[in-house]
């Protein structure tokens, strides 16, 4: 008899001893219960209608932030227009380029 057969015999003896000690548990599997199936007892709400509700606090936050950033964007556009696209205050009314020039690199000394 090889080692595998001896192990099988020992397991059978242990199982027989356990079955005689626990007769009520014989035949029960120790597997966990499967996941419960969720059932909806109410009708699901329409998500579009809920998003458009006035009382929806997240919708109100989104609207308030949109208005706030719209005002900030308009202020920035007005500032940019004043600085970069303003017309010259000359009686002739001819257009004149008036913008701010930015230096992006170090100055190169003349050699």
N, CA, C and O atoms as a Tinker XYZ file with bonds, in Angstrom:
   444  protein
     1  N      0.848000   -1.161000    0.000000    73     2
     2  CA     0.000000    0.000000    0.000000    64     1     3
     3  C      0.905000    1.239000    0.000000    63     2     4     5
     4  O      1.848000    1.348000    0.784000    81     3
     5  N      0.585000    2.156000   -0.901000    73     3     6
     6  CA     1.411000    3.356000   -1.000000    64     5     7
     7  C      0.885000    4.444000   -0.057000    63     6     8     9
     8  O     -0.114000    4.252000    0.637000    81     7
     9  N      1.576000    5.586000   -0.046000    73     7    10
    10  CA     1.256000    6.654000    0.890000    64     9    11
    11  C     -0.109000    7.276000    0.601000    63    10    12    13
    12  O     -0.837000    7.649000    1.521000    81    11
    13  N     -0.443000    7.382000   -0.659000    73    11    14
    14  CA    -1.731000    7.981000   -1.019000    64    13    15
    15  C     -2.894000    7.126000   -0.509000    63    14    16    17
    16  O     -3.880000    7.660000   -0.002000    81    15
    17  N     -2.784000    5.836000   -0.640000    73    15    18
    18  CA    -3.839000    4.941000   -0.147000    64    17    19
    19  C     -3.940000    5.018000    1.378000    63    18    20    21
    20  O     -5.038000    4.981000    1.933000    81    19
    21  N     -2.774000    5.128000    2.061000    73    19    22
    22  CA    -2.806000    5.252000    3.534000    64    21    23
    23  C     -3.506000    6.548000    3.953000    63    22    24    25
    24  O     -4.282000    6.560000    4.909000    81    23
    25  N     -3.225000    7.634000    3.232000    73    23    26
    26  CA    -3.895000    8.911000    3.546000    64    25    27
    27  C     -5.402000    8.790000    3.341000    63    26    28    29
    28  O     -6.176000    9.282000    4.162000    81    27
    29  N     -5.822000    8.148000    2.270000    73    27    30
    30  CA    -7.253000    7.969000    2.016000    64    29    31
    31  C     -7.914000    7.171000    3.137000    63    30    32    33
    32  O     -9.021000    7.497000    3.568000    81    31
    33  N     -7.241000    6.137000    3.602000    73    31    34
    34  CA    -7.792000    5.327000    4.699000    64    33    35
    35  C     -7.937000    6.167000    5.969000    63    34    36    37
    36  O     -8.944000    6.086000    6.672000    81    35
    37  N     -6.902000    6.982000    6.248000    73    35    38
    38  CA    -6.985000    7.831000    7.447000    64    37    39
    39  C     -8.136000    8.832000    7.326000    63    38    40    41
    40  O     -8.866000    9.071000    8.288000    81    39
    41  N     -8.290000    9.416000    6.130000    73    39    42
    42  CA    -9.390000   10.374000    5.929000    64    41    43
    43  C    -10.746000    9.693000    6.102000    63    42    44    45
    44  O    -11.641000   10.255000    6.734000    81    43
    45  N    -10.908000    8.500000    5.554000    73    43    46
    46  CA   -12.178000    7.780000    5.703000    64    45    47
    47  C    -12.465000    7.503000    7.166000    63    46    48    49
    48  O    -13.610000    7.604000    7.605000    81    47
    49  N    -11.432000    7.153000    7.925000    73    47    50
    50  CA   -11.632000    6.879000    9.354000    64    49    51
    51  C    -12.033000    8.157000   10.092000    63    50    52    53
    52  O    -12.928000    8.132000   10.938000    81    51
    53  N    -11.372000    9.274000    9.772000    73    51    54
    54  CA   -11.717000   10.549000   10.414000    64    53    55
    55  C    -13.139000   10.970000   10.060000    63    54    56    57
    56  O    -13.886000   11.437000   10.919000    81    55
    57  N    -13.519000   10.798000    8.762000    73    55    58
    58  CA   -14.871000   11.172000    8.354000    64    57    59
    59  C    -15.912000   10.303000    9.043000    63    58    60    61
    60  O    -16.960000   10.805000    9.448000    81    59
    61  N    -15.648000    9.024000    9.181000    73    59    62
    62  CA   -16.601000    8.129000    9.851000    64    61    63
    63  C    -16.752000    8.513000   11.317000    63    62    64    65
    64  O    -17.861000    8.494000   11.851000    81    63
    65  N    -15.624000    8.867000   11.985000    73    63    66
    66  CA   -15.697000    9.284000   13.386000    64    65    67
    67  C    -16.491000   10.576000   13.520000    63    66    68    69
    68  O    -17.287000   10.725000   14.447000    81    67
    69  N    -16.278000   11.510000   12.596000    73    67    70
    70  CA   -16.990000   12.787000   12.663000    64    69    71
    71  C    -18.480000   12.576000   12.411000    63    70    72    73
    72  O    -19.308000   13.203000   13.072000    81    71
    73  N    -18.838000   11.699000   11.461000    73    71    74
    74  CA   -20.249000   11.447000   11.158000    64    73    75
    75  C    -20.966000   10.821000   12.344000    63    74    76    77
    76  O    -22.133000   11.125000   12.592000    81    75
    77  N    -20.292000    9.961000   13.070000    73    75    78
    78  CA   -20.949000    9.371000   14.253000    64    77    79
    79  C    -21.073000   10.390000   15.375000    63    78    80    81
    80  O    -22.018000   10.325000   16.161000    81    79
    81  N    -20.119000   11.350000   15.465000    73    79    82
    82  CA   -20.173000   12.365000   16.516000    64    81    83
    83  C    -21.193000   13.464000   16.181000    63    82    84    85
    84  O    -21.794000   14.037000   17.090000    81    83
    85  N    -21.396000   13.766000   14.892000    73    83    86
    86  CA   -22.299000   14.851000   14.468000    64    85    87
    87  C    -23.332000   14.326000   13.471000    63    86    88    89
    88  O    -23.233000   14.617000   12.280000    81    87
    89  N    -24.316000   13.560000   13.933000    73    87    90
    90  CA   -25.266000   12.975000   12.987000    64    89    91
    91  C    -26.208000   14.010000   12.359000    63    90    92    93
    92  O    -26.718000   13.784000   11.261000    81    91
    93  N    -26.449000   15.151000   13.044000    73    91    94
    94  CA   -27.371000   16.155000   12.502000    64    93    95
    95  C    -26.744000   16.968000   11.375000    63    94    96    97
    96  O    -27.461000   17.534000   10.549000    81    95
    97  N    -25.428000   17.033000   11.331000    73    95    98
    98  CA   -24.752000   17.842000   10.328000    64    97    99
    99  C    -24.356000   17.049000    9.091000    63    98   100   101
   100  O    -23.803000   17.612000    8.147000    81    99
   101  N    -24.634000   15.747000    9.086000    73    99   102
   102  CA   -24.228000   14.928000    7.951000    64   101   103
   103  C    -25.094000   15.290000    6.745000    63   102   104   105
   104  O    -26.318000   15.359000    6.850000    81   103
   105  N    -24.456000   15.518000    5.614000    73   103   106
   106  CA   -25.170000   15.832000    4.382000    64   105   107
   107  C    -25.304000   17.325000    4.115000    63   106   108   109
   108  O    -25.725000   17.720000    3.028000    81   107
   109  N    -24.953000   18.163000    5.090000    73   107   110
   110  CA   -25.016000   19.605000    4.870000    64   109   111
   111  C    -23.691000   20.084000    4.302000    63   110   112   113
   112  O    -22.615000   19.644000    4.708000    81   111
   113  N    -23.804000   20.989000    3.362000    73   111   114
   114  CA   -22.606000   21.550000    2.731000    64   113   115
   115  C    -22.274000   22.868000    3.423000    63   114   116   117
   116  O    -23.168000   23.627000    3.795000    81   115
   117  N    -21.013000   23.125000    3.588000    73   115   118
   118  CA   -20.579000   24.345000    4.266000    64   117   119
   119  C    -20.394000   25.505000    3.307000    63   118   120   121
   120  O    -19.658000   26.443000    3.611000    81   119
   121  N    -21.039000   25.460000    2.169000    73   119   122
   122  CA   -20.928000   26.546000    1.198000    64   121   123
   123  C    -21.729000   27.747000    1.693000    63   122   124   125
   124  O    -22.783000   27.563000    2.301000    81   123
   125  N    -21.267000   28.953000    1.452000    73   123   126
   126  CA   -22.041000   30.124000    1.860000    64   125   127
   127  C    -23.285000   30.282000    0.987000    63   126   128   129
   128  O    -23.358000   29.769000   -0.130000    81   127
   129  N    -24.247000   31.001000    1.528000    73   127   130
   130  CA   -25.471000   31.255000    0.763000    64   129   131
   131  C    -25.147000   32.110000   -0.455000    63   130   132   133
   132  O    -24.287000   32.988000   -0.389000    81   131
   133  N    -25.825000   31.860000   -1.550000    73   131   134
   134  CA   -25.584000   32.713000   -2.726000    64   133   135
   135  C    -26.086000   34.134000   -2.463000    63   134   136   137
   136  O    -26.835000   34.376000   -1.516000    81   135
   137  N    -25.664000   35.060000   -3.310000    73   135   138
   138  CA   -26.095000   36.447000   -3.144000    64   137   139
   139  C    -27.600000   36.548000   -3.244000    63   138   140   141
   140  O    -28.236000   35.895000   -4.070000    81   139
   141  N    -28.152000   37.380000   -2.386000    73   139   142
   142  CA   -29.592000   37.585000   -2.408000    64   141   143
   143  C    -29.970000   38.392000   -3.645000    63   142   144   145
   144  O    -29.227000   39.276000   -4.071000    81   143
   145  N    -31.093000   38.089000   -4.199000    73   143   146
   146  CA   -31.592000   38.806000   -5.355000    64   145   147
   147  C    -32.378000   40.010000   -4.849000    63   146   148   149
   148  O    -33.338000   39.862000   -4.093000    81   147
   149  N    -31.970000   41.185000   -5.267000    73   147   150
   150  CA   -32.653000   42.399000   -4.828000    64   149   151
   151  C    -33.926000   42.586000   -5.640000    63   150   152   153
   152  O    -33.948000   42.400000   -6.856000    81   151
   153  N    -34.960000   42.951000   -4.944000    73   151   154
   154  CA   -36.227000   43.219000   -5.605000    64   153   155
   155  C    -36.641000   44.648000   -5.295000    63   154   156   157
   156  O    -36.561000   45.090000   -4.149000    81   155
   157  N    -37.079000   45.362000   -6.306000    73   155   158
   158  CA   -37.563000   46.711000   -6.100000    64   157   159
   159  C    -39.061000   46.680000   -5.819000    63   158   160   161
   160  O    -39.853000   46.179000   -6.617000    81   159
   161  N    -39.422000   47.223000   -4.674000    73   159   162
   162  CA   -40.842000   47.283000   -4.329000    64   161   163
   163  C    -41.458000   48.602000   -4.767000    63   162   164   165
   164  O    -42.656000   48.816000   -4.580000    81   163
   165  N    -40.659000   49.484000   -5.344000    73   163   166
   166  CA   -41.179000   50.760000   -5.803000    64   165   167
   167  C    -40.753000   50.967000   -7.248000    63   166   168   169
   168  O    -39.808000   50.346000   -7.735000    81   167
   169  N    -41.462000   51.840000   -7.906000    73   167   170
   170  CA   -41.090000   52.125000   -9.290000    64   169   171
   171  C    -39.871000   53.048000   -9.310000    63   170   172   173
   172  O    -39.807000   54.000000   -8.532000    81   171
   173  N    -38.923000   52.782000  -10.171000    73   171   174
   174  CA   -37.772000   53.692000  -10.236000    64   173   175
   175  C    -38.184000   55.047000  -10.790000    63   174   176   177
   176  O    -39.040000   55.144000  -11.670000    81   175
   177  N    -37.551000   56.099000  -10.253000    73   175   178
   178  CA   -37.891000   57.452000  -10.684000    64   177   179
   179  C    -37.213000   57.771000  -12.005000    63   178   180   181
   180  O    -36.191000   57.187000  -12.365000    81   179
   181  N    -37.808000   58.706000  -12.706000    73   179   182
   182  CA   -37.231000   59.158000  -13.962000    64   181   183
   183  C    -36.042000   60.048000  -13.638000    63   182   184   185
   184  O    -36.201000   61.076000  -12.979000    81   183
   185  N    -34.839000   59.665000  -14.098000    73   183   186
   186  CA   -33.628000   60.396000  -13.741000    64   185   187
   187  C    -33.584000   61.779000  -14.383000    63   186   188   189
   188  O    -33.042000   62.714000  -13.795000    81   187
   189  N    -34.143000   61.918000  -15.572000    73   187   190
   190  CA   -34.130000   63.217000  -16.240000    64   189   191
   191  C    -35.010000   64.202000  -15.481000    63   190   192   193
   192  O    -34.621000   65.348000  -15.255000    81   191
   193  N    -36.197000   63.750000  -15.090000    73   191   194
   194  CA   -37.099000   64.624000  -14.353000    64   193   195
   195  C    -36.506000   64.996000  -13.000000    63   194   196   197
   196  O    -36.657000   66.127000  -12.538000    81   195
   197  N    -35.835000   64.047000  -12.373000    73   195   198
   198  CA   -35.232000   64.327000  -11.067000    64   197   199
   199  C    -34.085000   65.326000  -11.203000    63   198   200   201
   200  O    -33.902000   66.184000  -10.339000    81   199
   201  N    -33.317000   65.217000  -12.281000    73   199   202
   202  CA   -32.202000   66.138000  -12.479000    64   201   203
   203  C    -32.693000   67.559000  -12.735000    63   202   204   205
   204  O    -32.000000   68.522000  -12.408000    81   203
   205  N    -33.873000   67.694000  -13.313000    73   203   206
   206  CA   -34.402000   69.022000  -13.633000    64   205   207
   207  C    -35.262000   69.615000  -12.528000    63   206   208   209
   208  O    -35.794000   70.713000  -12.688000    81   207
   209  N    -35.410000   68.912000  -11.413000    73   207   210
   210  CA   -36.210000   69.441000  -10.316000    64   209   211
   211  C    -35.558000   70.695000   -9.762000    63   210   212   213
   212  O    -34.333000   70.812000   -9.741000    81   211
   213  N    -36.386000   71.632000   -9.314000    73   211   214
   214  CA   -35.863000   72.867000   -8.744000    64   213   215
   215  C    -35.288000   72.608000   -7.355000    63   214   216   217
   216  O    -34.355000   73.292000   -6.934000    81   215
   217  N    -35.833000   71.636000   -6.648000    73   215   218
   218  CA   -35.432000   71.378000   -5.278000    64   217   219
   219  C    -34.122000   70.584000   -5.215000    63   218   220   221
   220  O    -33.510000   70.474000   -4.153000    81   219
   221  N    -33.708000   70.049000   -6.326000    73   219   222
   222  CA   -32.496000   69.237000   -6.366000    64   221   223
   223  C    -31.296000   70.107000   -5.996000    63   222   224   225
   224  O    -30.939000   71.020000   -6.740000    81   223
   225  N    -30.674000   69.827000   -4.851000    73   223   226
   226  CA   -29.607000   70.702000   -4.369000    64   225   227
   227  C    -28.355000   70.608000   -5.236000    63   226   228   229
   228  O    -27.650000   71.603000   -5.404000    81   227
   229  N    -28.070000   69.440000   -5.785000    73   227   230
   230  CA   -26.901000   69.329000   -6.648000    64   229   231
   231  C    -27.124000   70.101000   -7.953000    63   230   232   233
   232  O    -26.207000   70.733000   -8.477000    81   231
   233  N    -28.345000   70.040000   -8.463000    73   231   234
   234  CA   -28.659000   70.815000   -9.655000    64   233   235
   235  C    -28.539000   72.308000   -9.391000    63   234   236   237
   236  O    -28.065000   73.060000  -10.242000    81   235
   237  N    -28.976000   72.741000   -8.185000    73   235   238
   238  CA   -28.843000   74.158000   -7.836000    64   237   239
   239  C    -27.379000   74.557000   -7.746000    63   238   240   241
   240  O    -26.998000   75.635000   -8.203000    81   239
   241  N    -26.555000   73.693000   -7.159000    73   239   242
   242  CA   -25.124000   73.996000   -7.075000    64   241   243
   243  C    -24.517000   74.114000   -8.462000    63   242   244   245
   244  O    -23.714000   75.011000   -8.719000    81   243
   245  N    -24.895000   73.223000   -9.343000    73   243   246
   246  CA   -24.354000   73.262000  -10.708000    64   245   247
   247  C    -24.764000   74.559000  -11.402000    63   246   248   249
   248  O    -23.948000   75.193000  -12.071000    81   247
   249  N    -26.029000   74.954000  -11.244000    73   247   250
   250  CA   -26.499000   76.183000  -11.875000    64   249   251
   251  C    -25.803000   77.411000  -11.295000    63   250   252   253
   252  O    -25.408000   78.311000  -12.037000    81   251
   253  N    -25.652000   77.451000   -9.964000    73   251   254
   254  CA   -25.005000   78.589000   -9.330000    64   253   255
   255  C    -23.544000   78.705000   -9.769000    63   254   256   257
   256  O    -23.062000   79.800000  -10.060000    81   255
   257  N    -22.851000   77.580000   -9.814000    73   255   258
   258  CA   -21.457000   77.618000  -10.248000    64   257   259
   259  C    -21.343000   78.021000  -11.717000    63   258   260   261
   260  O    -20.420000   78.743000  -12.093000    81   259
   261  N    -22.273000   77.559000  -12.543000    73   259   262
   262  CA   -22.248000   77.940000  -13.955000    64   261   263
   263  C    -22.438000   79.451000  -14.101000    63   262   264   265
   264  O    -21.742000   80.087000  -14.892000    81   263
   265  N    -23.373000   80.027000  -13.344000    73   263   266
   266  CA   -23.587000   81.473000  -13.404000    64   265   267
   267  C    -22.363000   82.224000  -12.903000    63   266   268   269
   268  O    -21.961000   83.235000  -13.480000    81   267
   269  N    -21.779000   81.721000  -11.830000    73   267   270
   270  CA   -20.596000   82.377000  -11.253000    64   269   271
   271  C    -19.450000   82.403000  -12.263000    63   270   272   273
   272  O    -18.816000   83.439000  -12.467000    81   271
   273  N    -19.192000   81.269000  -12.886000    73   271   274
   274  CA   -18.079000   81.208000  -13.827000    64   273   275
   275  C    -18.405000   81.941000  -15.124000    63   274   276   277
   276  O    -17.499000   82.400000  -15.820000    81   275
   277  N    -19.677000   82.053000  -15.452000    73   275   278
   278  CA   -20.058000   82.856000  -16.617000    64   277   279
   279  C    -19.728000   84.318000  -16.353000    63   278   280   281
   280  O    -19.181000   84.996000  -17.223000    81   279
   281  N    -20.057000   84.815000  -15.151000    73   279   282
   282  CA   -19.724000   86.202000  -14.797000    64   281   283
   283  C    -18.213000   86.420000  -14.805000    63   282   284   285
   284  O    -17.735000   87.431000  -15.319000    81   283
   285  N    -17.462000   85.478000  -14.238000    73   283   286
   286  CA   -16.001000   85.611000  -14.230000    64   285   287
   287  C    -15.440000   85.620000  -15.651000    63   286   288   289
   288  O    -14.523000   86.384000  -15.952000    81   287
   289  N    -15.986000   84.779000  -16.518000    73   287   290
   290  CA   -15.532000   84.728000  -17.904000    64   289   291
   291  C    -15.817000   86.060000  -18.618000    63   290   292   293
   292  O    -14.982000   86.555000  -19.376000    81   291
   293  N    -17.000000   86.630000  -18.368000    73   291   294
   294  CA   -17.327000   87.921000  -18.977000    64   293   295
   295  C    -16.396000   89.021000  -18.479000    63   294   296   297
   296  O    -15.956000   89.863000  -19.262000    81   295
   297  N    -16.093000   89.020000  -17.177000    73   295   298
   298  CA   -15.164000   90.018000  -16.639000    64   297   299
   299  C    -13.786000   89.877000  -17.275000    63   298   300   301
   300  O    -13.150000   90.874000  -17.617000    81   299
   301  N    -13.330000   88.641000  -17.432000    73   299   302
   302  CA   -12.023000   88.415000  -18.048000    64   301   303
   303  C    -12.017000   88.872000  -19.506000    63   302   304   305
   304  O    -11.034000   89.443000  -19.977000    81   303
   305  N    -13.110000   88.620000  -20.215000    73   303   306
   306  CA   -13.193000   89.058000  -21.601000    64   305   307
   307  C    -13.191000   90.581000  -21.698000    63   306   308   309
   308  O    -12.557000   91.144000  -22.590000    81   307
   309  N    -13.899000   91.254000  -20.782000    73   307   310
   310  CA   -13.893000   92.719000  -20.775000    64   309   311
   311  C    -12.496000   93.254000  -20.503000    63   310   312   313
   312  O    -12.052000   94.209000  -21.139000    81   311
   313  N    -11.807000   92.632000  -19.553000    73   311   314
   314  CA   -10.445000   93.064000  -19.236000    64   313   315
   315  C     -9.526000   92.866000  -20.442000    63   314   316   317
   316  O     -8.746000   93.753000  -20.787000    81   315
   317  N     -9.624000   91.703000  -21.077000    73   315   318
   318  CA    -8.798000   91.441000  -22.256000    64   317   319
   319  C     -9.114000   92.429000  -23.378000    63   318   320   321
   320  O     -8.215000   92.884000  -24.085000    81   319
   321  N    -10.371000   92.750000  -23.531000    73   319   322
   322  CA   -10.752000   93.703000  -24.571000    64   321   323
   323  C    -10.169000   95.089000  -24.266000    63   322   324   325
   324  O     -9.662000   95.762000  -25.163000    81   323
   325  N    -10.244000   95.512000  -22.992000    73   323   326
   326  CA    -9.684000   96.809000  -22.606000    64   325   327
   327  C     -8.175000   96.858000  -22.848000    63   326   328   329
   328  O     -7.651000   97.862000  -23.332000    81   327
   329  N     -7.478000   95.769000  -22.508000    73   327   330
   330  CA    -6.021000   95.786000  -22.579000    64   329   331
   331  C     -5.516000   95.571000  -23.998000    63   330   332   333
   332  O     -4.634000   96.295000  -24.459000    81   331
   333  N     -6.067000   94.587000  -24.690000    73   331   334
   334  CA    -5.467000   94.180000  -25.966000    64   333   335
   335  C     -6.208000   94.697000  -27.198000    63   334   336   337
   336  O     -5.606000   94.784000  -28.268000    81   335
   337  N     -7.473000   95.039000  -27.088000    73   335   338
   338  CA    -8.235000   95.388000  -28.275000    64   337   339
   339  C     -8.877000   96.761000  -28.191000    63   338   340   341
   340  O     -9.828000   97.043000  -28.919000    81   339
   341  N     -8.376000   97.610000  -27.322000    73   339   342
   342  CA    -8.996000   98.929000  -27.184000    64   341   343
   343  C     -8.611000   99.809000  -28.362000    63   342   344   345
   344  O     -7.519000   99.685000  -28.917000    81   343
   345  N     -9.499000  100.679000  -28.728000    73   343   346
   346  CA    -9.264000  101.593000  -29.844000    64   345   347
   347  C     -8.461000  102.790000  -29.354000    63   346   348   349
   348  O     -8.586000  103.187000  -28.195000    81   347
   349  N     -7.649000  103.362000  -30.212000    73   347   350
   350  CA    -6.882000  104.536000  -29.792000    64   349   351
   351  C     -7.790000  105.747000  -29.592000    63   350   352   353
   352  O     -8.804000  105.903000  -30.272000    81   351
   353  N     -7.411000  106.581000  -28.663000    73   351   354
   354  CA    -8.206000  107.771000  -28.377000    64   353   355
   355  C     -7.613000  108.934000  -29.171000    63   354   356   357
   356  O     -7.041000  109.863000  -28.601000    81   355
   357  N     -7.756000  108.868000  -30.485000    73   355   358
   358  CA    -7.271000  109.918000  -31.378000    64   357   359
   359  C     -8.449000  110.464000  -32.160000    63   358   360   361
   360  O     -9.403000  109.734000  -32.430000    81   359
   361  N     -8.401000  111.690000  -32.516000    73   359   362
   362  CA    -9.550000  112.264000  -33.248000    64   361   363
   363  C     -9.708000  111.696000  -34.654000    63   362   364   365
   364  O    -10.808000  111.706000  -35.207000    81   363
   365  N     -8.617000  111.202000  -35.236000    73   363   366
   366  CA    -8.736000  110.695000  -36.605000    64   365   367
   367  C     -9.520000  109.386000  -36.641000    63   366   368   369
   368  O    -10.177000  109.091000  -37.639000    81   367
   369  N     -9.460000  108.602000  -35.569000    73   367   370
   370  CA   -10.216000  107.358000  -35.507000    64   369   371
   371  C     -9.581000  106.218000  -36.263000    63   370   372   373
   372  O    -10.207000  105.176000  -36.457000    81   371
   373  N     -8.333000  106.400000  -36.699000    73   371   374
   374  CA    -7.679000  105.303000  -37.406000    64   373   375
   375  C     -7.260000  104.226000  -36.402000    63   374   376   377
   376  O     -6.842000  104.550000  -35.290000    81   375
   377  N     -7.365000  102.973000  -36.777000    73   375   378
   378  CA    -7.020000  101.916000  -35.820000    64   377   379
   379  C     -5.532000  101.903000  -35.537000    63   378   380   381
   380  O     -4.713000  102.181000  -36.414000    81   379
   381  N     -5.210000  101.590000  -34.354000    73   379   382
   382  CA    -3.822000  101.532000  -33.924000    64   381   383
   383  C     -3.656000  100.273000  -33.080000    63   382   384   385
   384  O     -4.463000   99.998000  -32.192000    81   383
   385  N     -2.626000   99.531000  -33.358000    73   383   386
   386  CA    -2.399000   98.302000  -32.595000    64   385   387
   387  C     -1.834000   98.676000  -31.242000    63   386   388   389
   388  O     -0.768000   99.282000  -31.129000    81   387
   389  N     -2.574000   98.302000  -30.229000    73   387   390
   390  CA    -2.097000   98.582000  -28.875000    64   389   391
   391  C     -2.222000   97.303000  -28.070000    63   390   392   393
   392  O     -3.318000   96.900000  -27.679000    81   391
   393  N     -1.111000   96.690000  -27.837000    73   391   394
   394  CA    -1.120000   95.470000  -27.042000    64   393   395
   395  C      0.103000   95.440000  -26.169000    63   394   396   397
   396  O      1.021000   96.244000  -26.331000    81   395
   397  N      0.112000   94.523000  -25.259000    73   395   398
   398  CA     1.264000   94.382000  -24.393000    64   397   399
   399  C      2.154000   93.278000  -24.939000    63   398   400   401
   400  O      1.700000   92.185000  -25.277000    81   399
   401  N      3.427000   93.602000  -25.012000    73   399   402
   402  CA     4.369000   92.618000  -25.521000    64   401   403
   403  C      5.021000   91.922000  -24.344000    63   402   404   405
   404  O      5.464000   92.564000  -23.392000    81   403
   405  N      5.073000   90.613000  -24.416000    73   403   406
   406  CA     5.686000   89.842000  -23.341000    64   405   407
   407  C      7.049000   89.342000  -23.790000    63   406   408   409
   408  O      7.252000   88.992000  -24.952000    81   407
   409  N      7.957000   89.318000  -22.863000    73   407   410
   410  CA     9.280000   88.787000  -23.168000    64   409   411
   411  C      9.294000   87.350000  -22.678000    63   410   412   413
   412  O      8.998000   87.084000  -21.513000    81   411
   413  N      9.631000   86.441000  -23.549000    73   411   414
   414  CA     9.590000   85.032000  -23.200000    64   413   415
   415  C     10.963000   84.443000  -22.945000    63   414   416   417
   416  O     11.077000   83.379000  -22.336000    81   415
   417  N     12.014000   85.123000  -23.403000    73   415   418
   418  CA    13.351000   84.566000  -23.242000    64   417   419
   419  C     14.280000   85.631000  -22.681000    63   418   420   421
   420  O     13.927000   86.805000  -22.573000    81   419
   421  N     15.457000   85.190000  -22.336000    73   419   422
   422  CA    16.439000   86.151000  -21.827000    64   421   423
   423  C     16.893000   87.056000  -22.967000    63   422   424   425
   424  O     16.905000   86.671000  -24.137000    81   423
   425  N     17.263000   88.263000  -22.583000    73   423   426
   426  CA    17.763000   89.180000  -23.602000    64   425   427
   427  C     19.154000   88.740000  -24.046000    63   426   428   429
   428  O     19.948000   88.239000  -23.250000    81   427
   429  N     19.428000   88.935000  -25.322000    73   427   430
   430  CA    20.717000   88.553000  -25.881000    64   429   431
   431  C     21.573000   89.804000  -25.979000    63   430   432   433
   432  O     21.211000   90.745000  -26.687000    81   431
   433  N     22.686000   89.832000  -25.292000    73   431   434
   434  CA    23.516000   91.047000  -25.358000    64   433   435
   435  C     24.150000   91.176000  -26.735000    63   434   436   437
   436  O     24.573000   90.180000  -27.322000    81   435
   437  N     24.216000   92.400000  -27.254000    73   435   438
   438  CA    24.865000   92.583000  -28.557000    64   437   439
   439  C     26.380000   92.372000  -28.438000    63   438   440   441
   440  O     27.015000   92.902000  -27.526000    81   439
   441  N     26.935000   91.619000  -29.336000    73   439   442
   442  CA    28.376000   91.322000  -29.283000    64   441   443
   443  C     29.037000   91.772000  -30.560000    63   442   444
   444  O     30.247000   91.614000  -30.717000    81   443
